[in-house]
C-alpha cells in the first residue's frame, strides 16, 4: 500500500495519517450501534488477544508450582525475571530487529523519518538511545515488573487475594477481562498526569521523555519511580474478586502492551497484502508535544474531558498552541506578582 494514500509527509520527511484520531465509537456522537459492532474485533484483535494468550500461557504452563509461590524465594524471582526478560526480548526485539535494524520497510509509515541509531545524543547512556533504552528496560523496569508479579502470585498462593474459579464465576471474570483495558487507560492517565507535575517530571518522567523519537526499546525505558507504579497496576486485581489469569492479563497489557505507543510506525508491512495497525499515533503525539494525550487511544476519553486531547489535526494543533500560550501568560503573571 502506498503510504501517501493514507497520510502525508511534511518538509522534514515526517509522516502523519490524514484521518484525525477518534475516541472509541461508544463515545462518538451521534451514537452508531453499527460502528460499535464494527469496532469490537479491533478492540479484541490482535493486541488484547495477545495479552490474554500470554496470560494463559504464564498461568497454565510457565509459572512455578503454587505451593512454592506461597514463599517468597530468590529462585522463583530469578526464574520469573528470566521469563519476562526473554519474552520482552523476543517481542520487542522482533520489532526492533526487523523494522529498525534491518529496516524492512525503510521509513514507510514511520512518523519520525529518522532512526534513533543514526543520531547519538549526550542525554542517553553511552550516547546511544537504543543502548540506554535497552539497559533501562531490562535492568530497571523488568526487575520491578517481576517484583510486582511475585508479590501478586504470593498473595494468591496464600489466599490474601480473592481467587474466583472460572468454572463458577466465568461471567464476572469475563467482564473483568473486557473492562481491564478501560481501567488501564484510566489508571495510566492518572499516573501519567501526576508524573508530569514539574518536580516529578524533572526527576523521574524526563528519563522516559528523553526518547522524543521512540522505538520499541523505549517502551519500558523508565526511572524506577515511574516503572514501579506503572507495573503495579496489576495489584488492582488483589483488591477485587478476580483470578490470576485476569491479573496476568493486566500485567501483560501493561508490560508487553507498552510497545504500542512506542513502535514509531503507523502500519507494519507483514506480507505483500497484510498490514498490522500499531495504534501508536496517540502516544507518538505525546512524545512529540509532551503535554497532550496523557491517556490511551480514547477507550476512556479523559484527555477529551480535561482538554488535552490531540487528534493530529490542524485544529487540535491550534487548540494546543492556544493552551500553551495561556499557560505561559499565567506563569508570567505569577512571576510578576511574586516580584512585587
N, C-alpha and C positions, 0 to 999 in steps of 0.2 A: 504494500500500500504506500502511496506517495504521502509523505508526512505533510505536505502543503495542502492536501485535501482536507485535513483536519485542523491545521494550525498555520502559524506564520513565524518567520524569524525576523528579529529586529536587526539594527545595523551592527550590533556586536555578534550576531550569529546565534543568539539565544532563542529557543523555540518556546512557543506558548500555544495552547489549544484555542481554537476560535470560540467554542461554546463556553459560556460562563459556568462556573460551578453552581450546583444546585444542592440544597439540603435534601434529605431523604424524602421521597414522594409523600409520605404520611404528613409532612409539614407543608407541602406545596398547596397553594390555593389558585384556582378552585380545586377542591379535592377530586381525585380521579381514582376510583377503585381499579380500573384497568391499568393505570400507571403503577399503582402499588403492587398489583399482582405480577406485572412485568418486571418489577424491581426485585422481588423476593429471590429469584435464582441468583442474581448478582450479590445479594446480601449473604447468601449461603455459600456460593461457589466463586472462586476456589479457596479464598483465604480462610474463612471461618470453618469450612470443611477440613482444611489442612490442620488447623489448630485442634479441632475435635479428634481428628485421626491420630495426631501425635499424643494428645492426652490419653486416648485409649491405649496406644502403644506403650506409653510410660507406665500407666497403672496396671495393665494386664500382663505385661511382658517384662519390662526393663527394671522397675524399681526393686530394691531388696525386699526380703520377706517382711511381713508386717510385724512379726514378733521381734525382729531385730531393730525395726524402726521405732519401737517403743522406748529404745535407749538412744540417746544422742551419742554417736560414735564418730571418731575421725575417719575410720574406714568407710562408713556409709557416706560421709560428707565428700570424701575424695572420689568415691565411685560416682555419686550424683553429679559432682562438678565435671568429671570426665564425660559423662553422658551429655550434659548441657553444652560443654565446650565443643565436643565433637559434632553434636547436632548443629550448633550455630556455625561452626567452621564449614560444614558441608553445605548448609543452607545459604549463609551469606557469601561464603567463598565461591559457591557456584555462580551466583550473580556477578560477583566481583571479577572472577576469572574470565567468564565468557564475554561480559559486556564492558569491563573496564581494563582488563589486561589484554585479552585477545581482540577486544573491540569489534565483536562480531557484526554489529550494525553501525559501526562508527558512531556518529553523534545524531543519527536519525531519531527523532522524537525525544532528544535529550534537552532538558530545559536550559541548562547552562552548557554552552557549547564546549567549554574547556573540561579537561580531565584533571583531577587533583594531582595525579602523579607528575604532571608536566609543570607544576607550579609550586616549588618548595617555598616554605614560609617559616619565619622565626617564631610564630605563635605555636608551632607544633613541636613535640619532642623530635629531635634529630632532623628538624626542618621538613619533616615528611608527614602530611596529613594521613596517608594510608597507614604508616607505621604507628603514629600516635593513636589513631582511632582503633587500630587492631589491639595494641597493648592495653589501652584503657578498657576496651570491651572485655578482653579475656583475662585481665589480671585485676580489674576493679569491679565491673558491673556483674559479670557472670559469677564470680565468687559470692557476691551479695545475693544474686538470684538464688544460688544454692543454699545460702543461709535461710532465706525465706522459705524455700522448698522443704528443707529438712525439718524446720520447726513446724511447718504445716503438716507434714507427714507424722511427726511425733505427736502432735495434737490429735490427729485422727486415730493413731495407734493406741493412744491412752484414753480414748473416748472423752477428751476435753471438748471436742467439737461434735455437733450433732450429725451423725453419719446416717443418711437415709438410703435404704437399698432401692435399686432401680425396680426390682420386681413389684414392690408395693407402692412406690411413690414416683413412678415413671412420668406422670403428668406434671407434677410440680417440678421435678428435676429438668424436664424438657423446657419448661417455662424459664427456669433459671439459666439454662444454656442459651435460649433465644434472647433473653434480656441482658445477658452478660456483656455483649458489645456496647449496648447503650449505657450500662453502668460504667464501663471502662471510659467512654467518652466524657461522662460527667466527672468521674474521678480525675481523669487526665487534665481536663480543663481547670479544675480547682487547683490541682498540684502545680500545673504549668503556670497558671496565672500567679500563684504565690511566689514561685521562684523567679518571676520577672520583677518582683519588688527589688528596687535598685541594690540594696545591700546583699540580698541573696543572689541576685543576678551577677553582681561583680565577683563574688567569692565562690559561687557554685555553678550557676547555669551557664556562665560565659564559656566554660570549658566545652560544653556541647556546641555552643553557637560559634566557636572558632571555625567550625566547618560550614562556611557560608555556602559552599558548593558541595553538599553532602554526597557520599557514595554509600554502598551497603555497609562498609566497615564503620561508618559513622553512627549506625543505628543505636548502639549501646555505649557509645563513647561518652561517658558521663563522669562527673565528680561523684564521690561516694555519697555526698549529701543529697544528690538527686537520684542516683542509681538505686539506693536502698528503698526510699519511699515509693519510687516508681514500680519496683518489683513487688513491694509489699501489698499492692492492690489485691493480690491473691488471698491475703488473710481475711478479706471481707467474707469469704466462704466459711471461716471459722466462727463468724458471728451470726450466721443464719443456718437453718436446717439445709444441708447440702450433701455433697458426695465428693470423694477425691477426684473423680473424673471432671466434675464441674469446676473444682478448684484448679485442676491442671489446665482446663480449657482457658480459664482466665490467665493463669501463669504463662501459658504458651502464647496466648494472644498478645500479652504484654511483651514477652521476650522475643519470640520469633516474629510476632507482628510488628515489632518496632521497625522492621525493614521497610514497611510500606511507605512511610513518609520520607525515606532516605534513598530510594532506588535511583532517583535522578532522571529517570526516563518515564514518559507517559505510557508508552507501549513497548513491549518486547516482542521482537520477531522470532517466534519459535520455529515455525516452518514456513514454507512458501505461502500458505494461505491461513496460518493460525497466528493470532496475536494474543498476548496477555496484557490486560489492563493493570497498571500498577496502583492506581488510586493515590498517587504520590503528590499530586499538584497542590492539594490543600496545604500540606506541611512544607512543601518546597517554598510556597509563598511566605510561610512563617520564617524560614531560614533566610529568605531574601529580604524581608521587611522587618523582622523581629517582633513587631507589636501588632500583628494580626494573626487570626486563625490559631488561637491557643488550644482549641479542642480538636475534634476529629473532622470527618468528612461530612458532618451535618446530620448524623443519626439523632443526636441530641443537639439542637441548634443554639447552644449557649452563646456562641460568638455573634449570631444574629441578634439575640436578646440583649447583649451588652455592647453592641455596636462595633465589634472588632472583626466582623466577617469580611473577607476579601475573596471575591469570586473570580478574580483575574481580569475583570472588565475595566474599561477606562473610567466608568462611573465610580467603581469601587476605589480605583486609584485616586480619583479626585476627592472622594469622601475621606480616604485615609490621610491625604495631604492636608485637608482642612482640619482634621482631628489633630494632626501633629502640630499645625500652626496654632490652634487654640491651646494646646498643651504648652507650647513654647511661650505663648503670651502669659499664661497663668504662672509659669515659672519665673518669668521676668518680673511680673507684678509682685510675687512673693519676695524675690531678691531685692526689689526696690523698697518694699515695705520694711524688710529687715535692716536695710542700710540706713534708714531714717533714725 
